[in-house]
Amino acid sequence: MAHHFFAYLSRMKLIRRWGLMRNIHTENIQEHSLQVAMIAHCLAVVGNQQFGRGLNPERVALLAIYHEASEVITGDLATPIKYFNPKIKKAYKEIESIANEKLLSMLPANMRDTYRSLLFPGDADREAEAIVKAADRICAWLKCVEELKAGNHEFEKAERSVYTRIREMELPEVEYFLTEFAPGYRLTLDELN
């Protein structure tokens, strides 16, 4: 029997983000997930080294890689719609759960538990999930910064809104990233060198 889990996930590159916004550079959920994984890994390392946390950076990165997997079935629902009201938010969470179950069904039975823990993180992953959520928000903010840098003013309000939501998380790892790494995203390649 053929299993289609990875073939399905390979289609993440076809799912565009920021669908309600005019984009200078389109972004798909596959590239977004990689960026979230890299930044989440960094946040976990910083949390451990600078703030004495006991995070597993590799586990955090894996959770980040799969954090948008359900969207290969559901598509990317724009944030203003997803969080329009509590009923829609709850319904979308249920749809994501069904989509993740569908993805799990595409794996051989003996692999499902391993991937279930990535698609449905448990209580032991709450801190790791908070780091992934922070990285996800940072990446949304960086997308806004890059669009603004390219002259796309449509992202002005989103940039302010996402930045406020990042700061509300009050995670020291996030503050460190914003201070030490984020300023480079406003520079040109020549300035980075």
N, C-alpha and C positions, 0 to 999 in steps of 0.2 A: 504494500500500500504506500502510495506517495504521500508525503507530508508537505504542506504548503506554508508553514509558519514563516520561514525566512524569505520565501518568494513574496509573500504578502508584505512583510516588513520592508522589503526592498522597494516597495512602491511608496514608502514614506516620502521619497524625493519628489513625488508628484503632487503632494498635498501642500498647497501654499498657505502661508500665514498672512495675517494682516489683510484679510480679504475685503474689508470695508474701507481700506485706506489706499490712496494712490501711492505707489512705491517706486522709488528710483531703482532700487535693487530688490527684486523679489527674494523672498526667503522661504524655504520649505522646511517641513518638520524634521527631516533627516539632518540637515545641516544645523538646525536649531538644537536638536538633541545632542549633537556632538559638542556644540559650544557650551550648552548647559552642563554636560558631563565634565568638560575640562574645567569650567569655573567652579562647579560643585566640588570636584576633587581638590582644587586649590583652597576653597573655603574650609574643607575638612582638614587639610594639611595645616593651614594657618590656625584653625581652631585648636588642633593638637599642639602645635609648636609654640604658639603665642599665648594661648589662653587655657592650656591644660585640659582640653576636652579629650574624651576617649573615643573619638570617631574612627571608623574604618574607612579611609579615603577610597579604597577600591570598591567597597560595597556602595558607598555614596555615588561614585561614578557610574556603577552598573544601574542603580536605580534611576539615575538621570538619563542614561541611554534609553531606557524603556518608558520614561515618564509620559511620552506622547504616543505610545504604540497604539492605543485604542483609536487614535485619530485616523489611522489608515483605513478604518471601517467607517467611523463617524464623520470624518472630515474635521477641519478646524472651525469650531464655532467661535465667532468673534466675542471678545470679552464683554462688550456692552450688552450683548444678547445673553450670553452664558450667565451673567450675574444680574440680569434685569430685575429679577425678583426671586425670593426663596423657592417658589414652586419650580421655576425653570431651572434653577441651580440644582435642586434635588433630582428633577427628572433627568437632567443631563448626566449627573453622577450615576444614575441607574443605567442610562444608555451606555456610558463608558464601561461600566461593569459587565454588561451583556457583551459588548464588543471584545473586552479582554477575555471573557469566557470563550467566545468564538475563536479568538486567536489561540488560546490554550488547546482547543479541540483539534487544532492543526498540527499538533506535536505528537510524537509517539507517546504512549501512556507513561512509559518509564521516565520521561523527561518533564512531565507536566508539573510535578511538585517544585522542581528547581525554578522553572519559569513562572509558576504561580507566585512564588515569593518576590519576583521582580515586578509582576503586573499587579499584584495585590499585597503590598508590603504590610507587615503586621505591627503589633505594638512595639516589638523590639527595634523597629526601624523608625520610630517617631522622630528622634533627633536627626537622623539621616534625611528623612523626608523634609524636615524644616530647612535643612541645608540645601536640598534640591529645589525647594520652593524659592528660597532666597536667590539661588543661581538662576532660576527661571525668570524671576523678576529682574535681576541684573541684566540678563540677556535681552529682555524686552526693552529695558531702558537703553542699553547700548545700541539696539536697533534704531530707537528714536534718535539717539545722538548721531549715529551714522547718517540717517536720513536728513537730519537738520544740517549736518556738515556738508551734505551734498546739495543743500539749498531747498529741500522739501519742507516747507513751513507747515504742511498738513500734520506733522508730528509734534508740533509745539505743545499742544495741550496734553497729548499722551505722554510726552517726556516729563512734564511737570507732575502729572498724576501718578505715573509709575514710580518716579523718584520718591514721591511722598510715601507711597506704599512700601518701598524698600526701607526707607528710614524708620517707618513705624515698626519694623520687625525687631529693631534694637538688638541686632546680633553683632558682637564685636568683630567677628570674621568679615562681615559685610562692610563695616566701617573701614577695616584694614584694606579690603579690596578696593573700595571707592577712593581711598587716599593713595594707595601704592600703585594700583594697576589701571584704574579707570581713566586717569588723565591722558594716557597714551592714545585712547580711542578718538580723541579730538585732534590728533596730530596727523600731518601728512606723512607719506612714506619717507620723504627727505628729512622731515623733522625727527622721525623715529630713529634714523641713522645718525 
